Amino acid sequence: MQEGQRLGEATGGSGGGVFVAAKAAGTWAIGVDSDQYLSADPAVQSVILTSALKNVNVAVYDVIKASVNGSPLTGVQVYDLKNKGVGYSTSNPAVQPYTAKADEAAAAIIAGTVTVPN
């Protein structure tokens, strides 16, 4: 394994190299799937500004709950900011100056005043 990689990441550790490269370049990186700041090697944590979160637990809970209630989910299910299916991490203290703006943007997306292209 290379520096910056851990077993068990959603990407199987393959994304860890980007953090090593970001550190070497003196720049930021953004994780994906889970809060990679929390699972990264401490040597590279400081360059992980945030992570784009896929909150798979929300979908799993919905499927189980619907099945238990006798109404299994069918068809396409969409998970987004509104139903907390996706999000962003704020574990790195360096992101704190940007959190209020990110929260404002998320609220505007949820309210429908900002449309995210697909």
Secondary structure as GFF3:
##gff-version 3
##sequence-region A 1 118
A	DSSP	alpha_helix	16	25	.	.	.	ID=ss1
A	DSSP	beta_strand	29	33	.	.	.	ID=ss2
A	DSSP	alpha_helix	36	39	.	.	.	ID=ss3
A	DSSP	three_ten_helix	45	47	.	.	.	ID=ss4
A	DSSP	beta_strand	48	54	.	.	.	ID=ss5
A	DSSP	alpha_helix	56	68	.	.	.	ID=ss6
A	DSSP	beta_strand	86	88	.	.	.	ID=ss7
A	DSSP	three_ten_helix	93	95	.	.	.	ID=ss8
A	DSSP	alpha_helix	96	111	.	.	.	ID=ss9
###
